[in-house]
Amino acid sequence: MIDEVERLCYTLYMSDLERLQLLTKQMHLEPAEDCNHPPLSSQGQSAIAVKAAIMPNGQTIRLLKTLLSSYCENNCIYCPFRSQRDIPRASFKPDDFARLFVHLHQSGFVEGIFLSSSIFRGAIKTQDLLIDTATILRKRYQYQGYLHLKIMPGAEKDQVLQAMKLSDRLSVNLEAPNSHTLSYLAPKKDFEDELLRPLHWIEEFRQTLSPHQAWNNKWPSSTTQFVVGAAGESDLDLLTTTEYLYNRERISRTYFSSFTPIENTPLENKPASPTRREYRLYQASFLIRDYGFSIEDLVYRNTGNLPLELDPKLAWAQRHLVERPIEINIAPKQSLLRIPGIGPARARSIIALRNQQKIRTFSLLRKHNLVSPNSAPYILVDGKSPAKQLQLF
């Protein structure tokens, strides 16, 4: 019996399948929507890779992550699609790709799309092709699903607005934390004018224009991505730019992609960046975004990098809270968020519980799942240290 996915594949032109395979092959290097699950695909040579992706609202959908074209005029030294790399390439016209995607969507094989592209014939032309594809999906095919659209470096301001009207999320890949490191990775790109400025335009439009112009009466969120470990940047460099983007441009998420050497690129012999470094950067970025931390609060090595062996929140607590633990009954929310094992939801629940009764024991907090064992050394419960009580017990 032919598998349903294979049956679907047989109904499509093989040339379309082959092109889609080429265009999705390297998209694991583009983290988006927390795509940390194994790919879903059909069997055999006609496989179409689809990621199980977590949406901003927490829902998990089958997300097609693809380029519209892999032909590129840029020569970024780490990229698998750099112009001087001899590889098979593929491209879709907006009409053809939209028709293919709608076929996949109506079959139930995919539920959403992340659409990017390499740059060919200039950023403005490439951005027009992406916008045309999104317009066909929304207008001609009345597609109502999730659409994450990439903004090309060097796109014009009006193009950014048109993309906002069609998308649920937009992203601009900064790749590096500043102009110096970007000039090493991507010599043809301008950090300030081509990359930071579009992120500023997105926030400017959100603040000044009515969201009723958007396809679903809601302006899209915005994100960015850094390549970690390719240009000698420090974690402090990355987090300094991350803090700026959260506070000034109100982006929803910073993604970090550990550098992986690609054959036949100038960095093919450079060691891969450890994935634990990427993990620590995510933890630190969430502390900045959700917990009220600043880059000055975090603990760094002399290199400017976070300790790989230690959770950044725990590193801060060990330095600041061992001698000055926080009284759980009176601490404001921002202080509770500094305690290891307590996040925003637990902080709200602790405040709700102590409004009903005075919290007198650590076991009461554990009973309501409001702390973890790591919390004990850094808090006081009714003036007493649960860490010492647990040691005595």
N, C-alpha and C positions, 0 to 999 in steps of 0.2 A: 504493500500500500504506500503510495507516494505521500510523504510528509506535506502538510499544508503549506509550509514555507517553500519547499521545493516546487510544489504545484504553482505557487505564485511566481517563482523565478522562471519557470518554463513559459509563462505568459508574457514575459518581457523580452525585448530584443536583447540578444547576447551582447551587442555592442554597448548598450546602455548599462548592463550589469558590469561589464569589464571596466567601463569608465568610472562607475560608482565605486568599484573596488579600489581603483587607483587613487581616487579622490578622498576616500575614507581611511586609507591604509595607515597614514601617519597621524591621525587625529587624536590618538592617545597622548600625544605631546601637547595638546591644547586642553588643559583641565577646564571644565565648565560644568555647572550644575552638579558638582560632587560626583562625577562619573568615576567611581572607584569600584565598580562591579565588573565581573567578566563580561565580555561582549556576547550579545545574543546574535546568533547567525544561523543561516541555513547550512546544510551539509554540502561538501563537494566544492568544485572550483567556482561555482556561482554564488558563493557566500556574500551576503551584504551585512557588514558589521553594524550593529545597533547597540547603543549603550543604555543600561538601566540607570536613569538619571533622577536625582532628587531636585525637585523644583523649589523655588523660593518659599512656597507655602507648605513644603514638607511632603507633597505628593510625589510618588515615584512614577515615572512614565518611560516609555521606550523612545529614546531620543536618537535621531539620525544626526551624526556630527560629520559634516562634509565640507569640502571646498567646492566652489563653483568652477574653479580652474586651478591647475597646478603649474601653469606656465608663469614664470616669474622673471622680472627684469632686475630685481634686486639681488645682491650677492652677500647676504648676511652669513657670517662665517660659521655659524652653528647649524644652519637650517637645512633640512633634507631637500627643500625645493629651491635652493640657491641657483642662480642662473648658470653658473659654471659647472654644475653637477650633471653628469650624463645619466639621466634616468628616464623611464617611460613617463609621459605626461598625458593629461587628459583635460577636457574642458566641456562644459555644457552651455548652450544658449539658454537664456532665461525661460523661453517658452518650453523648450524640451525638458529642462530640469523640473519646472513647475508641474508639467504633465506627469513626469515620472514620480515625483514625490506624492502627488495627489493619488496616484494609483496605489502606491505603497500605504498611504494613510487610509484610504477607503477600504483596503484589504484588512486593516487592523494590524499590519506588520510594524508600523511606526505611529507614534502619537504626537511627536513634536520634532522640531528641527533646530539645529545650530548651524548657521550658514556663514562661511567665511570664504576667502579666496586669496590666492597669490596675486601679486600686482603685475599686470601686463597691459601695455599701452597707457600707463599712467594711473595714478591713484583715483583721479576724478572719473575716468572712463570705467575703471573697475568698480567703483562705488555705484555708478549708474546701473551697472549690470546687476549688482546685488539688490538695489532698490527696485529695479524692474522685476526681478524674480519675486520679491516680496509683494509687490503690487499685484502681479498676476495671481499669486496665491490668494491674497485677501479679496481682490475685486472680482476677478473672473471666476475663480473656483470657490469663493466664499469660505475659504479656510478660516476656521475659528480657533485653531489650536495654538500651541506654544511656538513662538518664533523668537530665537535669539540671533540677532544680526550683528555682524562685525563691521566696525567703522575702520576704513583704511587710513593709514598715515598719510596726511595731506588732503583728506576729503574737505570739501567746502562746507561752509556753515549751513547753507540751505539744504545740502544733502543730509547733514546730520538731523535737521528738523524733519525732513521727509522720512528718514529711517525711524525716527521716534514715533511718527504717526502710524507706523506699520508693525512695530515690534513690541514684544513683552520685555525684552532685555537687550541692551546694547553693550558692546565691550570694545575697548581700545587697548591693544597690547602695548604697554610701555616697554616691555622686555628687559629694560635695565632701569636702575633707580635714578640716574642722572645723565646729563649730556656726555660726560666724560666716558662712562662705561658703555653708553649706547654707541658712541662713535667707534668703539672697538668692535662691538658685535655687529652693528649694522651701519656701515659708513655712509650710506645714502640717506639715512633718516635723520630728521631734525627733532630733537627731544621736546623742545618748548613749543614750536610752531605746529608741528605735524601730529604730535601725540598728546601732550598735555592740554593743548587748546581745545580739541574736540570734547574732552571730558568736561572742561569748563563750560562749553556751549551747551552740553546736555543739561547741566545743572542750571544754567542761566534760563533755558527754555522752561524747565520745570518750575522755576520760581516766577516767571513773568507771563507765561502763556497758559490759557485755559486747557486743561486736559481733555475737554470735549472734542478737541481736534484729533485725539488719538483714536485708533480703531475701536478700542474698548472703553473709551472715556477715562483712561488711566495712563499717565506717562510711564514709560518703561524704566526699570532700574538700570544701573550701570555698574560695570566691573572692569577690572584690568588683570593683567598677568605679567609676572616677572619670570625670567629664566634665572635659575639659582646656580651659581658656581661656575659660570662660563667666563666672566669678565673680571674676576678678582674683586668683586664687590663684597662688602661686609654685610652682616645682618643688620647692623646699625644703619648703613646706607639704605637698605631695603625698607626697614621699618620707619625711617624718617620720612621717606616718600609716602609710605602707606598711611602714616598718621596724617600727613597733609591731605591726602585724597579723602580719607574718612571725614575729616573736620571741615575742609573747604569745598570739596566737590561732591560730598555726600554719596560716594559710591557705596554699593551694597556689599561688595566682596572683593578682596584681593586674592588672586590665585598665584600659587608658587609652583613652578615646574622645574624639578631637579634636572640639571644639565645631564644629557646622555650623549656621548660621542657618536657621530654619524660618519659612516665610511665615506671616503672621498670628499671630505670637507677639511678646511684648515685646522679644525680642532679634533680630528679623528683620533689622535693619540693622547688627548687630554683626559685624565681620569674623570669618571662620572662623579657627580656631586652626591654625597650620602643622602639617602632618603630621610634619615632621621633629622638632618638639618632642615629639610622642607617641613617636616612635622613640627619642629620647634617654632619655625616661622609662622605656621598657621596658628599655633597656640598663642604666640605673642600678638599676632594681629587681632585675634579675638579678644585678648585682654584690652587692647587699645580701642576696639570697636564697641565692645559690650560691657566692659568691666571698669571703665574709668581710668585705666592706666595710661601713662604717657611713656614716650620712649626713654625719658630720664629715669623712670621707675624701674626699668628692666635691668637685669644683671648681665654684663657682658664680660667676655675674656679680653685680654690685652689686644687681641686681633680685631675686636669689634664684633665678634660673633657670640651668639648665645651658647651657653654650655650644652653640649649634646646629651650629656648624661642626666640632666635635671630639667624637670618641668619649669618653665619660666615663672609661673606663679608661686611654686614651691620655693624656688631660688629667692624670690623677693621676700617671702614669709620667713625663711630661715635667717635672713639678714635683718628684718625689721620687727618681727612679732614674737620671737623667742623670749625676749626680755620684757616685751610690752604686749601681752595677749589681749584680745578684744573681748569685752564683756558682751555676751550674746543678748542680754536683756535690754540693753540701752543703745547698742551700736546702730547708727543710721545705715541705710541700705548700702551706700557706697563703701562703708567700712566692712560690712558683712561680705561684700563681693571680693574683698582682699584676702579672705580666709580660704586656704586650700580646701577643696571639696564642696564649696558653696558657690553656686551659680545664680543667675537672675531668678529662676523659678524657686529655688530653695530659699533665697533671701526674702522673697515676697511671702513665702509660707512661714518662715520664722517670725516675720513681723506680724502676720495674721495670728499665729499661735500665741505670741506673747501679749497681744492685745486681749486675748481671752483669759490668760492666766500667766503667772510668773513662771518662767522656766527654771526649775530647781536642780534638774539632773541631766547629765549627758545621755543617759539611757532614754529619757523622754524624746530627745532630739533623734536618737537612733530609731526609736519606735516609729516615728513619723517619717523616717528616711530623709532627714533634713541636714545631715552631716555625713562625712565618711570618716574612717579611722584616721586619715591624714589630717583631719581638722583638729584633733584633740590637743596637740601641743601649742596651738595658736589662739585658743579661746579660754575665757572664763565663763563658768555657768554658776550664776548666783554667787560670784566672788571666788569660786573655787576652780582649780585647774583640773580638768578631767584627765589630762595626761598623767599627772601625779597620782590621781585616784586609781587610774587603770594600772599603773605600775605597782602600786601597793596591793591591788587585788590579785 
